[in-house]
Structure formats: structure tokens, C-alpha cells
Amino acid sequence: MIMGDFISIHPSELKFQFELRRQCSCHMQLTNKTGKYVAFKVKTTNPKKYCVRPNSGIVFPGGSCNVTVTMQAQKEAPPEPCRDKFLIQSVIAPDGSTNKDITPEMFNKEDGRVVKEFKMRVIYIPANPPSPVPEGSEEGSPPRASSQEKGNQNFEEVSRSLEDTKEKSSEAWSAISKLTDEKASALQQNQRLRQELETMRKDISKSHSGGFSLMFVVLIGLLGVLIGYLVKSLGSLGTEST
């Protein structure tokens, strides 16, 4: 902040974020540090290049005024350092003055008026500063890949990734198809085993049924023999007793 006799100015330099073919603006604030009305006027050494709004005005006692400086779009980079400058003039104005009361004669020193002046220089700051030199790009070191090369590498990586995905997908479908076939074969074999097991159960039931009948016949025969033997024995006892 610059402290004058009448007003303080902030900032002390006009810094523009310069970019080709694009207008840019910066701002400054004028603050009245007196108890009187102060008139100000802003001049520049290159009026065709810059637009100042407002370029003049009244700052009330203890009040402030914001000024916007716009640089027109430039087709080429300005020389370094920039030679453009701004001049801010301030003078005590009659109480109750308004912007309409400002005249060029108010800033004329020949009439014995006290006119304070402050010169501001212009600084250009690149809107897109160059990136720092990457490591390994010193003399004798191979330069890093350009953005186009990196883009090609990324494209190749994506392509390989897609191909790998397709191959893995094909392998997965092949495995699923194989498992499906094996499942169907296992079901058929299970059904076949069930049928064979049912047939075996029927055969065993039939064999058990036939064995029971034969056993029964044998038992009946044995019983018949025993009964015949008993009858014969009883007949022999009856004969001997008579």
C-alpha cells in the first residue's frame, strides 16, 4: 500500500495475467485518508491499450473507491520490461463535490493548487507459466516422452487391456461351457446308475421271494417226514401192546 498525502493506493503495481488474444483486468483501491473530499484522476502513457473505469471521481472523507484497469487483447507479447505506466493524481475538492464537478482545471498546478501524483508501473505475469524442467532432461539425458507419445502409449495399453479382457472372457465362456457339458454328463450317468440300482433291487426282491417258497416246500417236506415217522412209530407201539 502506498501512503500519499491525500489518498492511499493499493496495490502499488498493476499486475496483469497476460495471455495472447485475450483481454485481462486488474484492480486498485483508492482510500481517502483525510477529512475532506478528494478528487482523483488516472492517466496512462498508452490510452489505446488500456481502459480505466472510472478514470476520475470523488472519494468521500474516510471512504474508498475501486478502479478497474482493463488491457485490451494483444496479438503479440509485449516487450520486457513493460514501459507502460499509470499516473494517479489527487487534489482536495470543495465539500459536497460530486463526479460531475470534476474538471481538468482541478488538477492544474499552475493555479497554485496542491496536486499529489503517484506513478505506477505495469508488470505482466504469464497466465500459463512454463512447467519446470523435469528431472532427467539435462544435457546428455534422454528427453522424456512428449504428450503425443504418452497418448499413444496410453492408447496401446488400453488396446492391450481390451484384448486381454476379450481373451479372458472367451476362456471364461469356454470353461463355463465345459462345466455345463460335464454337469449334463454327470446327470445322465446319475440317472443311469439310478435305473441300474432300481433293476438290482427288483432282482434281489424276486430272488428273496423265490428262496422263501423253496424253503417253505423243504420245511413242509420235513414236517411230512416227521409226521409219517411219528405215525409209524405210534402204529408200531399200538401193535406191540395188543
BELNORNOR-V374108 format. One record per run of one state. SS is the DSSP state (H for helix, E for strand, - for the rest). FROM is the first residue (numbers start at 1). TO is the last residue. If there is no record, write none. Layout:
BEGIN
SS,FROM,TO
SS,FROM,TO
END
This chain:
BEGIN
-,1,1
E,2,3
-,4,6
E,7,10
-,11,13
E,14,19
-,20,21
E,22,22
-,23,23
E,24,32
-,33,37
E,38,44
-,45,49
E,50,53
-,54,55
E,56,59
-,60,63
E,64,71
-,72,84
E,85,92
-,93,98
H,99,101
-,102,103
H,104,107
-,108,108
H,109,111
-,112,115
E,116,126
-,127,146
H,147,241
-,242,242
END
